Amino acid sequence: MSSRPIPLDLLPDSATVEADGSLSIGGCSVADLADQYGTPLFVYDEEHIRARCREAVAAFGVDRVIYASKAFMCSAMARLVSEEGLLLDVASGGELYVAMHGGVPASRCTLHGNNKSIEELEMAITKGVRHIVVDSFDEIERLETLSRRGLPAPKLMIRVTPGVHAHTHDFIATGQDDSKFGFNLGNGDAAKAIVRIQNGASDGAKAGELIGVHCHIGSNVLAVNSFAKAAEIMAEFSKPYGLPELTLGGGLGVAYTEGEEAPTITMWGSVLLDACETLGVTAEVSVEPGRAIAASSAITVYRVGTVKEIPGIRTYISVDGGMSDNPRPVLYGSGYEAFKTSDVMAERPLTARLVGKHCESGDILIFEGQFPSDIAVDDLIATPVTGAYGHSMASNYNKVPRPAVVFVANGASRLVIRRETYEDLVRLDVS
């Protein structure tokens, strides 16, 4: 393990080390932000997000990039990505509601999910979503039921599991044959789904208008050749049907720790579109870059509450957040780096475990991290690359309120999600 300072390429684009060694993002002092908004605190570099959106649009085209709202979603984020020419992938009625609350019309949203309720499907159709990505034969039947009730015919894509095993954690791999998602290509279910949608039910009810096929091979995928392989399989499968659209989804990965490398959105686009051209794909190709839009745009700022050295065993550094604001280490064994925001370029010779405040031994943010030797109570510590699947997966475990989120740009900060209060914790109680 390296004792070197935090690699600056893990920080948001606008991150600056000031003359006194402290960190600023978007022209705002992180220490001042912590004082103003409290900790834990998610700090997002707004221009970083916009830059990644623009890079994706430059690579694939306007309305050909679909942001995975599950990575990070609030009204402000929905507006931002839509302003930059991205569509939104929503995987629940709740995500669709938030997108619309943020001013994004349903026509700029695509509905995903492996178990959509009939209420969610009805909501999507009546609000006018761009298309619904159909995931099962049961869902086709639900859509036919809604057709019988007189609802308009929605545009549909079917999700295909192409049998590509992406090199990522098993819990976020989605393109292999053994998956809860989509119609299996290898066993013929995908072809059967197309026939069922195009022909309709025996009584003439039709689920909707089939416009294309979709695949998603996994989240945090770092090997672009996996996407090229999926493109090859999907092109071969879809070509006979002559459908106008093809979505080659599957989340492009990012670097989380020193030494990790990830392809840029531009590199990914080049590989994927070159593969499609070689394969003779004539359909409009769309993609879902996932965390690559949001992950590296943010840091999470914590305040140290306890430094506990157990001689001969390890040192524990406890902060005022934990698994309730970043469950990824617990779920996936994900790795992160950490550093003092007051001394960004400090050497980090101390090996320690960064833990949260929850009543769980597994409440771990960094299993074996490197820290400055003078780390102390009340220091501000930041973990970079927390812009995706942190706040969106946050919980109230131990009744800990979820953190605030701020966007920073051009020397100004704006609160986009306020910190929860104790009153919020009982707001839904009925007695």
ChimeraX attribute file (.defattr): number of C-alpha atoms within 10 A of each C-alpha:
attribute: neighborCount
match mode: 1-to-1
recipient: residues
	/A:1	10
	/A:2	13
	/A:3	15
	/A:4	15
	/A:5	19
	/A:6	24
	/A:7	14
	/A:8	15
	/A:9	13
	/A:10	23
	/A:11	20
	/A:12	25
	/A:13	19
	/A:14	19
	/A:15	21
	/A:16	19
	/A:17	18
	/A:18	13
	/A:19	7
	/A:20	9
	/A:21	15
	/A:22	17
	/A:23	22
	/A:24	21
	/A:25	29
	/A:26	24
	/A:27	17
	/A:28	19
	/A:29	22
	/A:30	23
	/A:31	17
	/A:32	11
	/A:33	20
	/A:34	18
	/A:35	10
	/A:36	9
	/A:37	17
	/A:38	16
	/A:39	20
	/A:40	25
	/A:41	27
	/A:42	28
	/A:43	29
	/A:44	29
	/A:45	28
	/A:46	24
	/A:47	18
	/A:48	22
	/A:49	25
	/A:50	18
	/A:51	15
	/A:52	22
	/A:53	27
	/A:54	19
	/A:55	17
	/A:56	28
	/A:57	21
	/A:58	14
	/A:59	19
	/A:60	21
	/A:61	15
	/A:62	16
	/A:63	16
	/A:64	19
	/A:65	27
	/A:66	28
	/A:67	29
	/A:68	26
	/A:69	27
	/A:70	20
	/A:71	19
	/A:72	22
	/A:73	23
	/A:74	20
	/A:75	18
	/A:76	17
	/A:77	20
	/A:78	24
	/A:79	19
	/A:80	18
	/A:81	23
	/A:82	22
	/A:83	13
	/A:84	18
	/A:85	19
	/A:86	25
	/A:87	27
	/A:88	31
	/A:89	25
	/A:90	26
	/A:91	21
	/A:92	19
	/A:93	19
	/A:94	11
	/A:95	21
	/A:96	26
	/A:97	19
	/A:98	19
	/A:99	27
	/A:100	19
	/A:101	15
	/A:102	18
	/A:103	14
	/A:104	22
	/A:105	20
	/A:106	24
	/A:107	15
	/A:108	20
	/A:109	28
	/A:110	25
	/A:111	26
	/A:112	20
	/A:113	18
	/A:114	16
	/A:115	16
	/A:116	20
	/A:117	14
	/A:118	15
	/A:119	12
	/A:120	17
	/A:121	21
	/A:122	19
	/A:123	16
	/A:124	24
	/A:125	22
	/A:126	13
	/A:127	15
	/A:128	18
	/A:129	21
	/A:130	19
	/A:131	24
	/A:132	24
	/A:133	25
	/A:134	30
	/A:135	25
	/A:136	24
	/A:137	17
	/A:138	12
	/A:139	19
	/A:140	21
	/A:141	19
	/A:142	19
	/A:143	25
	/A:144	23
	/A:145	17
	/A:146	22
	/A:147	19
	/A:148	15
	/A:149	10
	/A:150	10
	/A:151	14
	/A:152	15
	/A:153	16
	/A:154	23
	/A:155	19
	/A:156	21
	/A:157	28
	/A:158	26
	/A:159	29
	/A:160	29
	/A:161	29
	/A:162	27
	/A:163	19
	/A:164	20
	/A:165	18
	/A:166	27
	/A:167	16
	/A:168	18
	/A:169	16
	/A:170	13
	/A:171	10
	/A:172	17
	/A:173	22
	/A:174	26
	/A:175	26
	/A:176	20
	/A:177	19
	/A:178	12
	/A:179	13
	/A:180	15
	/A:181	21
	/A:182	26
	/A:183	26
	/A:184	24
	/A:185	20
	/A:186	13
	/A:187	10
	/A:188	10
	/A:189	17
	/A:190	24
	/A:191	18
	/A:192	15
	/A:193	21
	/A:194	18
	/A:195	12
	/A:196	17
	/A:197	24
	/A:198	14
	/A:199	13
	/A:200	17
	/A:201	15
	/A:202	8
	/A:203	8
	/A:204	11
	/A:205	19
	/A:206	23
	/A:207	28
	/A:208	22
	/A:209	14
	/A:210	23
	/A:211	18
	/A:212	24
	/A:213	25
	/A:214	25
	/A:215	28
	/A:216	26
	/A:217	28
	/A:218	27
	/A:219	24
	/A:220	23
	/A:221	25
	/A:222	22
	/A:223	16
	/A:224	20
	/A:225	15
	/A:226	19
	/A:227	27
	/A:228	19
	/A:229	17
	/A:230	26
	/A:231	25
	/A:232	18
	/A:233	16
	/A:234	23
	/A:235	21
	/A:236	13
	/A:237	16
	/A:238	19
	/A:239	16
	/A:240	8
	/A:241	12
	/A:242	12
	/A:243	16
	/A:244	15
	/A:245	19
	/A:246	25
	/A:247	24
	/A:248	23
	/A:249	25
	/A:250	27
	/A:251	25
	/A:252	26
	/A:253	25
	/A:254	24
	/A:255	20
	/A:256	21
	/A:257	18
	/A:258	17
	/A:259	8
	/A:260	10
	/A:261	12
	/A:262	18
	/A:263	17
	/A:264	18
	/A:265	22
	/A:266	16
	/A:267	12
	/A:268	22
	/A:269	22
	/A:270	15
	/A:271	14
	/A:272	26
	/A:273	17
	/A:274	13
	/A:275	20
	/A:276	19
	/A:277	10
	/A:278	10
	/A:279	15
	/A:280	12
	/A:281	21
	/A:282	15
	/A:283	18
	/A:284	13
	/A:285	22
	/A:286	19
	/A:287	24
	/A:288	25
	/A:289	27
	/A:290	28
	/A:291	26
	/A:292	28
	/A:293	30
	/A:294	30
	/A:295	25
	/A:296	26
	/A:297	31
	/A:298	32
	/A:299	25
	/A:300	25
	/A:301	28
	/A:302	26
	/A:303	22
	/A:304	21
	/A:305	17
	/A:306	16
	/A:307	17
	/A:308	13
	/A:309	12
	/A:310	9
	/A:311	7
	/A:312	6
	/A:313	7
	/A:314	13
	/A:315	17
	/A:316	20
	/A:317	22
	/A:318	24
	/A:319	26
	/A:320	17
	/A:321	26
	/A:322	26
	/A:323	25
	/A:324	24
	/A:325	27
	/A:326	24
	/A:327	21
	/A:328	20
	/A:329	18
	/A:330	16
	/A:331	11
	/A:332	13
	/A:333	14
	/A:334	15
	/A:335	16
	/A:336	22
	/A:337	21
	/A:338	24
	/A:339	25
	/A:340	26
	/A:341	23
	/A:342	20
	/A:343	18
	/A:344	23
	/A:345	19
	/A:346	19
	/A:347	17
	/A:348	22
	/A:349	17
	/A:350	16
	/A:351	19
	/A:352	20
	/A:353	21
	/A:354	26
	/A:355	24
	/A:356	27
	/A:357	19
	/A:358	20
	/A:359	9
	/A:360	11
	/A:361	9
	/A:362	14
	/A:363	22
	/A:364	24
	/A:365	29
	/A:366	23
	/A:367	19
	/A:368	19
	/A:369	22
	/A:370	23
	/A:371	26
	/A:372	22
	/A:373	12
	/A:374	12
	/A:375	17
	/A:376	14
	/A:377	14
	/A:378	12
	/A:379	17
	/A:380	23
	/A:381	24
	/A:382	25
	/A:383	23
	/A:384	27
	/A:385	25
	/A:386	26
	/A:387	26
	/A:388	25
	/A:389	20
	/A:390	22
	/A:391	26
	/A:392	16
	/A:393	16
	/A:394	17
	/A:395	18
	/A:396	13
	/A:397	14
	/A:398	11
	/A:399	12
	/A:400	19
	/A:401	21
	/A:402	23
	/A:403	24
	/A:404	19
	/A:405	22
	/A:406	20
	/A:407	22
	/A:408	24
	/A:409	17
	/A:410	13
	/A:411	11
	/A:412	12
	/A:413	20
	/A:414	12
	/A:415	14
	/A:416	15
	/A:417	18
	/A:418	13
	/A:419	18
	/A:420	14
	/A:421	13
	/A:422	11
	/A:423	9
	/A:424	12
	/A:425	14
	/A:426	11
	/A:427	9
	/A:428	8
	/A:429	7
	/A:430	5
	/A:431	4
